[in-house]
């Protein structure tokens, strides 16, 4: 897979609007109201409205435009973006194992928080859109929760069909959505042009100076206006850098800014509009259509986040931070269109629990933000390392660019942390659980491979002894899957011990995952003739690819590199049973968790697309 084209076309710009900007595009539904509600007691004064507006506008300019659009998008991993791709890029410059571990922990933390964000985004987005029913008529209030649950359940239940069939609608719907956002905001703002004074950052400074530490509360809500900024980077592999940049600067940013200023102008004219400034911005006759359009936009935003969660989860598996998961391709032509049942089920349960627990978007807004700002912080730290070590930026330039961004992200994070008692604990719990799972798997696999190397026989020693041994060779081909290319797989030793035979033709197959999105056909396979009809095959895959062992072996056979007949081949796999070593190197609870993850990971036959009727599994006890 080559890097995406940066060519600007109508199709690429519509695709960017539908996929990349769905999340940040629904923030006007709740961001301004959530920020102002903290200062609503005794009425909201004009300088407070202008101060919050100024904070939101400059958050869009600094966090989204400067940080992501102009800087972070430059840090692509062969065209791919996202925090795991950035982590893989940063690890290349690590000079020690300890350095790689620290970078891995930062990447795992960001990915874990992303999953927390992935649960909250569909809940708050769809809930805030459906709450427009109350604005149309208060008698519909009792319908908000049931309608939200139905929409969300339907959204997750259709995931198995893939996004290809409905993806063509995403762009036009979001283009209409952003057009309506900008038009509604512009009409109201023109009635009160004084609202544009908030473009001056002095209002943001005055607001922060007046409220001192209390201004952090507002900052925790202001960050809601930039949620989804990480998607700009994560989705770079689909569209390329230039379409994302042009769509933001030419269309999305003006539409969002105009809508926020329109809401501010409405509040300057009528403070009671704080009830729901977004929907009250529209004329009464237009509100039913706006509810439908907003619901469609939030479904699209949720879909983008769900698809992103699938991509991040697959990257975690391929990079060794998660056990094997079921990956189903929903498109015959697009590698990136996948469906992961386990991830989908976990997200659905989490989203439903959030909606039933918090019941309205105001309460959920308190839970939102911490996961987003935590991911922001991790991304900035990793980008600093990449720009300094990989791209060779001058230390002074790195300090001038990234230190202010780190301070801004840290202030967002601290402000969001203040909301922990009100609901901010939710992403903390989700993120902590995901972090423990990923780090435990990463650490457990390292110990497992170290034990294999310690207990296994080097491949060279086995090959040297084989001609002098009396091992009986039987017809057919045996494929032994091994994670350590230079060591004899345990399954072969057990086969020799119990069956006392070796097939006439033997393949040792090792799958390696590179820290790049995809591996070209010229680097996919490395075949070594070890003599005696024994070959070693090393297959390389990128973190955006799914392995298929039989298909690759057939390709090698067609090239004349190996002899391979699918119906005459048996695959030998070792099924590890984890037991505690005399001196355990993992805590008891962590060892229990690693064992549980191992038992529930997708079988190697399914993950590697190996025919189940041609597999022989041999049990191997491993002490760690």
C-alpha positions as CSV (number, residue, x, y, z in Angstrom):
1,X,0.0,0.0,0.0
2,X,1.5,3.3,-1.1
3,X,1.1,6.6,0.7
4,X,-2.2,8.4,0.0
5,X,-2.3,11.0,-2.7
6,X,-2.2,14.6,-1.7
7,X,-4.1,15.5,-4.9
8,X,-7.1,17.8,-4.3
9,X,-10.4,16.5,-5.7
10,X,-14.0,17.0,-4.9
11,X,-14.2,13.4,-3.8
12,X,-11.2,13.7,-1.4
13,X,-12.6,16.9,0.1
14,X,-16.0,15.3,0.6
15,X,-14.4,12.2,2.1
16,X,-12.4,14.4,4.5
17,X,-15.5,16.2,5.7
18,X,-17.4,13.0,6.3
19,X,-14.7,10.9,8.0
20,X,-12.1,13.3,9.5
21,X,-14.2,16.2,10.7
22,X,-17.3,14.3,11.9
23,X,-16.3,14.4,15.6
24,X,-15.1,18.0,15.9
25,X,-18.0,19.1,13.7
26,X,-20.6,18.1,16.3
27,X,-18.9,20.0,19.2
28,X,-21.1,23.2,18.7
29,X,-24.0,21.1,20.0
30,X,-22.7,21.3,23.5
31,X,-19.3,23.0,23.9
32,X,-20.3,26.7,24.4
33,X,-23.2,25.8,26.6
34,X,-21.1,23.5,28.8
35,X,-18.5,26.2,29.3
36,X,-21.0,29.0,30.2
37,X,-23.1,26.9,32.5
38,X,-20.3,27.0,35.1
39,X,-20.8,30.8,35.3
40,X,-24.6,31.0,35.0
41,X,-25.4,31.8,38.6
42,X,-26.7,35.4,38.8
43,X,-26.7,35.7,35.0
44,X,-24.0,35.8,32.4
45,X,-22.4,39.1,31.6
46,X,-21.2,40.3,28.2
47,X,-17.5,40.1,29.1
48,X,-17.9,36.5,30.2
49,X,-19.5,35.4,26.9
50,X,-16.8,37.2,25.0
51,X,-14.1,35.6,27.2
52,X,-15.4,32.1,26.6
53,X,-15.8,32.7,22.9
54,X,-12.3,34.0,22.7
55,X,-11.0,30.9,24.6
56,X,-12.8,28.6,22.1
57,X,-11.7,30.5,19.0
58,X,-8.0,30.5,20.1
59,X,-8.3,26.8,21.1
60,X,-9.3,26.1,17.5
61,X,-6.5,28.2,16.2
62,X,-3.7,26.9,18.5
63,X,-4.6,23.3,19.2
64,X,-6.1,22.3,15.8
65,X,-4.7,24.7,13.2
66,X,-1.2,25.3,14.6
67,X,-0.5,22.0,16.4
68,X,-2.3,19.4,14.2
69,X,-2.8,21.0,10.8
70,X,0.5,22.7,10.5
71,X,2.9,20.7,12.6
72,X,1.8,17.2,13.7
73,X,0.5,16.2,10.2
74,X,4.2,16.4,9.1
75,X,5.0,13.4,11.3
76,X,3.6,10.7,9.1
77,X,4.8,7.1,9.2
78,X,5.0,6.4,5.5
79,X,1.7,8.2,5.0
80,X,0.0,6.9,8.1
81,X,-0.9,8.9,11.2
82,X,-2.3,8.2,14.7
83,X,-0.6,7.8,18.0
84,X,0.5,4.2,17.5
85,X,2.1,5.1,14.2
86,X,3.8,8.1,15.9
87,X,5.0,5.8,18.7
88,X,6.5,3.4,16.2
89,X,8.2,6.3,14.5
90,X,9.6,7.6,17.8
91,X,10.9,4.2,18.8
92,X,13.2,4.1,15.8
93,X,15.4,6.8,17.4
94,X,15.5,5.2,20.9
95,X,19.0,4.1,21.6
96,X,18.3,1.8,24.6
97,X,15.8,-0.8,25.5
98,X,14.7,1.4,28.4
99,X,14.1,4.3,26.0
100,X,11.9,2.1,23.8
101,X,10.0,1.0,26.9
102,X,9.3,4.5,28.0
103,X,8.1,5.5,24.5
104,X,6.0,2.4,24.4
105,X,4.4,3.3,27.7
106,X,3.6,6.8,26.4
107,X,2.0,5.3,23.2
108,X,0.0,2.7,25.2
109,X,-1.3,5.5,27.5
110,X,-2.4,7.6,24.5
111,X,-4.1,4.6,22.9
112,X,-5.8,3.6,26.1
113,X,-7.2,7.0,26.6
114,X,-8.3,7.0,22.9
115,X,-10.5,4.0,23.7
116,X,-12.1,6.0,26.6
117,X,-12.8,8.8,24.2
118,X,-14.2,6.2,21.7
119,X,-16.9,5.3,24.3
120,X,-17.8,8.8,25.3
121,X,-18.0,10.4,21.8
122,X,-21.0,8.3,20.5
123,X,-22.8,8.7,23.8
124,X,-22.5,12.5,24.2
125,X,-22.8,13.3,20.4
126,X,-26.0,11.4,19.8
127,X,-27.5,12.3,23.1
128,X,-26.9,16.0,22.5
129,X,-28.5,15.8,19.0
130,X,-31.6,14.0,20.2
131,X,-32.0,16.5,23.0
132,X,-33.2,18.9,20.3
133,X,-36.6,17.2,20.7
134,X,-37.0,19.0,24.0
135,X,-36.4,22.3,22.2
136,X,-39.0,21.6,19.6
137,X,-41.6,20.7,22.3
138,X,-41.0,19.9,26.0
139,X,-43.5,17.1,25.8
140,X,-40.9,15.1,23.9
141,X,-38.5,15.1,26.8
142,X,-39.3,11.6,27.8
143,X,-38.4,10.3,24.3
144,X,-34.8,11.6,24.4
145,X,-33.3,8.6,26.3
146,X,-35.2,5.8,24.4
147,X,-34.5,7.4,21.0
148,X,-30.8,7.8,21.9
149,X,-30.5,4.1,22.9
150,X,-32.3,2.9,19.8
151,X,-30.0,5.0,17.5
152,X,-26.8,3.8,19.2
153,X,-27.8,0.1,19.3
154,X,-28.8,0.3,15.6
155,X,-25.4,2.0,14.8
156,X,-23.4,-0.8,16.5
157,X,-25.5,-3.6,15.1
158,X,-24.9,-2.6,11.5
159,X,-21.1,-2.4,11.9
160,X,-20.6,-5.9,10.6
161,X,-21.8,-4.7,7.1
162,X,-18.9,-2.2,6.9
163,X,-19.0,1.5,6.0
164,X,-18.6,1.1,2.3
165,X,-22.4,1.0,1.6
166,X,-23.2,4.2,3.6
167,X,-19.8,5.9,3.4
168,X,-20.8,7.7,0.2
169,X,-23.4,9.6,2.1
170,X,-21.0,10.8,4.8
171,X,-19.4,13.6,2.8
172,X,-22.5,15.3,1.4
173,X,-24.3,15.1,4.8
174,X,-21.4,16.7,6.6
175,X,-20.9,19.3,3.8
176,X,-24.6,20.2,4.4
177,X,-24.1,20.2,8.1
178,X,-21.1,22.5,8.1
179,X,-22.9,24.8,5.6
180,X,-25.9,25.0,7.9
181,X,-23.6,25.6,10.9
182,X,-21.9,28.5,9.3
183,X,-25.1,30.1,7.8
184,X,-27.0,30.0,11.1
185,X,-24.1,31.5,13.0
186,X,-23.5,34.2,10.4
187,X,-27.1,35.3,10.3
188,X,-27.2,35.8,14.1
189,X,-23.7,37.3,14.3
190,X,-24.6,40.0,11.7
191,X,-27.4,41.1,14.0
192,X,-24.8,41.8,16.7
193,X,-21.4,42.3,15.1
194,X,-19.9,43.3,18.4
195,X,-19.5,39.6,19.1
196,X,-16.6,39.5,16.8
197,X,-14.6,41.5,19.4
198,X,-13.9,38.0,20.9
199,X,-11.4,37.5,18.0
200,X,-9.1,39.6,20.1
201,X,-7.2,37.2,22.5
202,X,-7.3,40.0,25.2
203,X,-10.8,38.9,26.1
204,X,-9.5,35.3,26.9
205,X,-6.7,36.8,28.9
206,X,-9.0,39.1,30.9
207,X,-11.4,36.2,31.6
208,X,-8.6,34.0,32.9
209,X,-7.2,36.9,35.0
210,X,-10.5,37.6,36.5
211,X,-11.4,34.0,37.6
212,X,-7.8,32.9,38.3
213,X,-7.8,29.2,39.1
214,X,-11.6,29.0,38.5
215,X,-10.8,29.7,34.8
216,X,-9.5,26.1,34.7
217,X,-13.1,25.0,35.0
218,X,-13.9,26.9,31.8
219,X,-10.8,25.5,30.1
220,X,-12.1,22.0,30.9
221,X,-15.2,22.8,28.9
222,X,-13.5,24.8,26.2
223,X,-11.5,21.7,25.3
224,X,-14.8,20.1,24.2
225,X,-14.6,22.4,21.1
226,X,-11.4,20.7,19.9
227,X,-12.4,17.0,20.6
228,X,-11.8,15.1,17.4
229,X,-8.6,16.9,16.6
230,X,-6.7,13.7,17.0
231,X,-8.8,12.3,14.1
232,X,-7.1,14.8,11.8
233,X,-3.9,12.9,12.3
234,X,-5.2,9.4,12.7
235,X,-7.1,9.5,9.4
236,X,-4.2,11.0,7.4
237,X,-3.5,7.6,5.8
238,X,-6.9,7.6,4.1
239,X,-6.7,11.0,2.4
240,X,-3.2,12.5,2.7
241,X,-2.1,15.7,4.4
242,X,-3.2,18.4,1.8
243,X,-6.9,17.6,1.5
244,X,-7.2,17.6,5.4
245,X,-5.4,20.9,5.6
246,X,-7.4,22.6,2.8
247,X,-10.8,21.3,4.1
248,X,-10.0,22.7,7.6
249,X,-8.8,26.1,6.6
250,X,-11.2,26.8,3.8
251,X,-14.4,25.3,5.1
252,X,-14.6,23.6,8.5
253,X,-12.8,26.2,10.6
254,X,-14.9,29.2,9.2
255,X,-18.1,27.2,9.7
256,X,-17.3,26.2,13.3
257,X,-16.1,29.7,14.2
258,X,-19.2,31.4,12.7
259,X,-21.5,29.0,14.6
260,X,-19.8,29.7,17.9
261,X,-19.9,33.4,17.4
262,X,-23.6,33.2,16.3
263,X,-24.4,31.4,19.6
264,X,-22.5,34.1,21.4
265,X,-24.4,36.8,19.6
266,X,-27.7,35.1,20.5
267,X,-26.7,34.9,24.2
268,X,-25.7,38.6,24.2
269,X,-29.2,39.4,22.9
270,X,-31.1,36.9,25.1
271,X,-29.4,35.3,28.1
272,X,-32.2,32.8,28.5
273,X,-31.0,31.1,25.3
274,X,-28.4,29.3,27.5
275,X,-31.1,26.6,27.7
276,X,-29.8,25.4,24.3
277,X,-28.1,28.1,22.3
278,X,-27.4,25.8,19.4
279,X,-31.0,24.8,18.5
280,X,-32.4,28.2,19.5
281,X,-30.1,29.7,16.9
282,X,-32.4,28.3,14.3
283,X,-35.9,29.6,13.5
284,X,-38.6,27.5,15.0
285,X,-39.8,26.1,11.7
286,X,-36.3,24.8,10.9
287,X,-35.6,23.1,14.2
288,X,-37.2,19.7,13.4
289,X,-35.0,19.4,10.3
290,X,-32.0,20.6,12.3
291,X,-32.6,17.8,14.8
292,X,-32.6,15.2,12.0
293,X,-29.5,16.7,10.4
294,X,-27.7,16.9,13.8
295,X,-28.6,13.3,14.6
296,X,-27.2,12.2,11.2
297,X,-24.1,14.2,11.8
298,X,-23.5,12.7,15.2
299,X,-24.1,9.2,13.8
300,X,-21.3,10.0,11.3
301,X,-19.1,11.3,14.0
302,X,-19.7,8.2,16.1
303,X,-19.0,6.0,13.1
304,X,-15.7,7.7,12.5
305,X,-14.7,7.1,16.1
306,X,-15.8,3.5,16.0
307,X,-13.8,2.8,12.8
308,X,-10.9,4.6,14.4
309,X,-11.1,2.3,17.4
310,X,-11.0,-0.7,15.1
311,X,-7.9,0.6,13.4
312,X,-6.1,1.4,16.7
313,X,-7.0,-2.0,18.1
314,X,-5.6,-3.8,15.1
315,X,-2.4,-1.7,15.3
316,X,-2.1,-2.6,19.0
317,X,-2.4,-6.3,18.0
318,X,0.1,-6.1,15.2
319,X,2.6,-4.1,17.3
320,X,2.4,-6.6,20.1
321,X,0.4,-4.6,22.6
322,X,-2.8,-6.7,22.6
323,X,-3.7,-10.4,22.1
324,X,-4.9,-11.7,18.8
325,X,-8.4,-10.3,17.9
326,X,-10.9,-11.3,15.3
327,X,-10.4,-9.0,12.3
328,X,-13.0,-9.2,9.5
329,X,-12.6,-7.4,6.2
330,X,-15.8,-5.7,5.0
331,X,-14.5,-4.7,1.7
332,X,-12.9,-6.7,-1.1
333,X,-10.8,-3.7,-2.3
334,X,-10.2,-1.5,0.8
335,X,-7.7,-3.0,3.3
336,X,-8.7,-0.4,5.9
337,X,-12.4,-1.3,6.1
338,X,-12.5,-3.8,8.9
339,X,-14.9,-5.0,11.6
340,X,-13.8,-6.3,15.0
341,X,-16.6,-8.1,16.9
342,X,-14.9,-8.0,20.3
343,X,-14.1,-4.3,20.1
344,X,-17.6,-3.5,18.8
345,X,-19.2,-5.4,21.7
346,X,-17.1,-3.7,24.3
347,X,-17.8,-0.3,22.9
348,X,-21.5,-0.9,22.6
349,X,-21.8,-2.0,26.3
350,X,-19.7,0.9,27.4
351,X,-21.7,3.5,25.5
352,X,-25.1,2.1,26.7
353,X,-23.9,2.2,30.3
354,X,-22.7,5.8,29.9
355,X,-26.0,6.9,28.4
356,X,-28.1,5.2,31.1
357,X,-25.8,6.4,33.9
358,X,-25.5,10.1,32.9
359,X,-28.8,10.5,31.1
360,X,-28.0,13.9,29.5
361,X,-25.3,15.6,27.6
362,X,-24.5,18.2,30.4
363,X,-23.6,15.4,32.8
364,X,-21.6,13.6,30.1
365,X,-19.7,16.8,29.3
366,X,-18.1,16.5,32.7
367,X,-16.9,13.0,31.8
368,X,-15.6,14.2,28.5
369,X,-12.3,15.9,28.0
370,X,-9.8,14.0,30.2
371,X,-9.3,11.2,27.7
372,X,-9.0,13.7,24.8
373,X,-6.5,16.0,26.6
374,X,-4.5,13.0,27.8
375,X,-4.1,11.8,24.2
376,X,-3.2,15.4,23.2
377,X,-0.4,15.4,25.8
378,X,1.0,12.0,24.7
379,X,0.9,13.0,21.0
380,X,2.8,16.2,21.7
381,X,5.5,14.4,23.7
382,X,6.0,11.7,21.0
383,X,6.0,14.4,18.3
384,X,8.7,16.3,20.1
385,X,10.9,13.2,20.1
386,X,10.2,12.6,16.4
387,X,10.9,16.1,15.2
388,X,14.1,16.4,17.3
389,X,15.6,12.9,16.6
390,X,14.0,11.7,13.4
391,X,13.7,15.0,11.5
392,X,16.7,16.7,13.0
393,X,15.1,19.9,14.1
394,X,17.3,22.4,16.0
395,X,16.9,22.1,19.8
396,X,16.0,25.8,20.0
397,X,13.3,25.4,17.3
398,X,11.9,22.3,19.0
399,X,11.8,24.2,22.3
400,X,10.1,27.3,20.7
401,X,7.5,25.2,19.0
402,X,6.7,22.4,21.4
403,X,7.2,23.8,24.9
404,X,4.2,26.2,24.5
405,X,2.1,23.4,23.0
406,X,3.1,21.1,25.9
407,X,2.1,23.9,28.4
408,X,-1.2,24.4,26.6
409,X,-2.0,20.6,26.5
410,X,-1.0,20.3,30.2
411,X,-3.3,23.2,31.1
412,X,-6.2,21.4,29.3
413,X,-5.3,18.2,31.1
414,X,-5.3,19.8,34.5
415,X,-8.5,21.6,33.8
416,X,-10.2,18.3,32.7
417,X,-8.8,16.6,35.8
418,X,-10.8,19.0,38.0
419,X,-13.9,17.3,36.6
420,X,-13.0,13.9,37.9
421,X,-15.5,14.0,40.8
422,X,-18.3,15.0,38.4
423,X,-17.7,12.2,36.0
424,X,-14.2,12.6,34.8
425,X,-13.4,9.4,36.5
426,X,-15.0,7.5,33.7
427,X,-12.3,7.9,31.1
428,X,-9.7,7.4,33.8
429,X,-11.2,4.0,34.7
430,X,-11.6,3.0,31.0
431,X,-8.1,4.3,30.2
432,X,-6.5,2.6,33.2
433,X,-8.1,-0.7,32.4
434,X,-7.0,-0.5,28.7
435,X,-3.5,0.5,29.8
436,X,-3.2,-2.4,32.3
437,X,-4.4,-4.9,29.6
438,X,-2.0,-3.6,27.0
439,X,1.1,-3.3,29.2
440,X,0.5,-6.7,30.8
441,X,0.3,-8.3,27.4
442,X,3.4,-6.4,26.2
443,X,5.4,-7.4,29.3
444,X,4.1,-11.0,29.3
445,X,5.0,-11.6,25.6
446,X,8.5,-10.2,26.3
447,X,9.0,-12.7,29.2
448,X,7.5,-15.5,27.1
449,X,9.9,-15.0,24.2
450,X,12.8,-14.7,26.7
451,X,11.8,-18.1,28.2
452,X,11.6,-19.6,24.7
453,X,15.1,-18.5,23.8
454,X,16.4,-19.8,27.1
455,X,14.7,-23.2,26.9
456,X,14.8,-23.9,23.1
457,X,17.5,-25.5,21.0
458,X,19.2,-23.1,18.5
459,X,18.2,-23.9,15.0
460,X,21.8,-24.2,13.8
461,X,22.5,-26.9,16.4
462,X,19.5,-29.0,15.4
463,X,20.4,-28.7,11.7
464,X,24.0,-29.8,12.4
465,X,22.9,-32.9,14.3
466,X,20.1,-33.9,11.9
467,X,22.2,-35.8,9.3
468,X,23.7,-38.0,12.0
469,X,20.4,-38.7,13.7
470,X,18.2,-41.6,12.9
471,X,15.1,-39.5,12.6
472,X,12.6,-41.1,10.2
473,X,11.4,-38.8,7.3
474,X,7.8,-39.3,6.2
475,X,6.1,-38.0,3.1
476,X,4.4,-34.6,3.0
477,X,5.2,-31.1,4.2
478,X,5.1,-29.7,7.8
479,X,4.8,-26.0,8.5
480,X,6.0,-25.0,12.0
481,X,4.9,-21.6,13.2
482,X,7.6,-20.0,15.4
483,X,8.0,-16.5,16.9
484,X,11.8,-17.0,17.2
485,X,13.3,-17.5,13.7
486,X,16.7,-18.7,15.1
487,X,15.4,-21.2,17.6
488,X,13.7,-24.6,17.1
489,X,9.9,-24.3,17.8
490,X,8.7,-26.3,20.8
491,X,6.0,-28.0,18.6
492,X,8.8,-29.7,16.6
493,X,10.6,-31.0,19.6
494,X,7.3,-32.4,21.0
495,X,6.5,-34.0,17.6
496,X,9.9,-35.7,17.5
497,X,9.6,-36.8,21.1
498,X,6.1,-38.3,20.8
499,X,5.8,-39.3,17.1
500,X,9.6,-39.8,16.4
501,X,9.2,-38.6,12.8
502,X,10.0,-35.6,10.6
503,X,8.3,-34.7,7.3
504,X,10.3,-34.9,4.1
505,X,9.8,-31.1,3.6
506,X,9.7,-28.7,6.5
507,X,9.0,-25.0,6.7
508,X,9.8,-22.8,9.7
509,X,7.5,-19.8,9.3
510,X,8.0,-16.7,11.4
511,X,5.7,-13.6,11.2
512,X,7.3,-10.3,12.0
513,X,5.4,-7.0,12.4
514,X,7.3,-4.0,11.2
515,X,6.7,-0.5,12.6
516,X,5.3,0.8,9.2
517,X,1.7,0.7,7.9
518,X,2.3,-1.8,5.2
519,X,5.1,-3.9,3.7
520,X,5.6,-3.9,-0.1
521,X,5.6,-7.3,-2.0
522,X,9.4,-7.0,-2.5
523,X,10.0,-7.1,1.3
524,X,7.1,-9.4,2.2
525,X,8.9,-12.7,2.3
526,X,12.5,-13.9,3.0
527,X,13.2,-17.5,2.2
528,X,16.4,-19.3,3.4
529,X,17.3,-22.9,2.2
530,X,18.6,-24.6,5.3
531,X,19.4,-27.9,3.4
532,X,17.7,-31.3,3.6
533,X,14.4,-29.9,2.2
534,X,14.1,-27.6,5.1
535,X,13.4,-23.9,4.6
536,X,13.0,-20.9,6.8
537,X,10.4,-18.4,5.7
538,X,10.1,-15.0,7.4
539,X,7.0,-13.0,6.5
540,X,6.7,-9.3,7.3
541,X,3.5,-7.3,7.8
542,X,2.8,-3.7,8.6
543,X,0.6,-2.6,11.5
544,X,-2.3,-1.9,9.1
545,X,-2.2,-5.4,7.5
546,X,-3.7,-8.8,8.4
547,X,-1.5,-11.9,7.9
548,X,-2.6,-14.8,5.6
549,X,-0.1,-17.6,5.8
550,X,-1.5,-20.0,3.2
551,X,-1.8,-17.2,0.6
552,X,1.8,-16.1,1.1
553,X,3.1,-19.7,0.9
554,X,1.2,-20.2,-2.4
555,X,2.8,-17.1,-3.8
556,X,6.2,-18.3,-2.9
557,X,5.5,-21.7,-4.5
558,X,4.4,-19.9,-7.7
559,X,7.8,-18.1,-7.7
560,X,9.6,-21.4,-7.3
561,X,11.1,-20.5,-4.0
562,X,9.5,-23.4,-2.1
563,X,7.6,-26.5,-2.8
564,X,4.1,-26.1,-1.4
565,X,1.0,-28.2,-1.9
566,X,-1.9,-27.0,0.3
567,X,-3.6,-30.4,0.5
568,X,-0.4,-32.2,1.4
569,X,0.6,-29.8,4.1
570,X,0.1,-30.0,7.9
571,X,0.5,-27.0,10.2
572,X,2.0,-27.6,13.6
573,X,1.2,-25.0,16.3
574,X,2.3,-24.9,19.9
575,X,-0.4,-24.0,22.4
576,X,1.3,-22.4,25.4
577,X,0.1,-23.1,28.9
578,X,1.4,-20.4,31.2
579,X,2.6,-21.5,34.7
580,X,4.3,-19.6,37.5
581,X,8.1,-19.9,37.6
582,X,10.0,-20.7,40.8
583,X,10.8,-17.0,40.9
584,X,8.0,-15.2,39.1
585,X,8.9,-12.1,37.1
586,X,5.4,-10.8,37.1
587,X,3.0,-9.9,39.9
588,X,0.5,-12.7,40.7
589,X,-2.5,-10.6,39.5
590,X,-0.6,-9.6,36.3
591,X,0.3,-13.2,35.6
592,X,-3.4,-14.2,36.1
593,X,-4.4,-11.4,33.7
594,X,-1.9,-12.5,31.1
595,X,-3.0,-16.1,31.3
596,X,-6.6,-15.0,30.9
597,X,-5.8,-12.9,27.8
598,X,-3.8,-15.8,26.3
599,X,-6.7,-18.2,26.8
600,X,-9.2,-15.8,25.2
601,X,-7.1,-14.6,22.3
602,X,-8.3,-15.6,18.8
603,X,-6.8,-19.0,17.9
604,X,-3.7,-18.8,15.6
605,X,-5.6,-20.8,13.0
606,X,-8.2,-18.0,12.6
607,X,-5.7,-15.1,12.9
608,X,-3.3,-16.4,10.3
609,X,-6.1,-17.8,8.1
610,X,-4.8,-21.4,8.4
611,X,-7.3,-24.2,7.4
612,X,-8.4,-25.7,10.7
613,X,-8.6,-29.2,9.2
614,X,-4.9,-29.2,8.5
615,X,-3.7,-28.1,12.0
616,X,-2.0,-30.2,14.6
617,X,-1.7,-28.5,18.0
618,X,0.8,-29.6,20.6
619,X,0.7,-28.3,24.2
620,X,3.7,-26.5,25.6
621,X,4.1,-25.5,29.3
622,X,6.0,-22.2,29.8
623,X,7.0,-20.9,33.2
624,X,7.4,-17.2,33.6
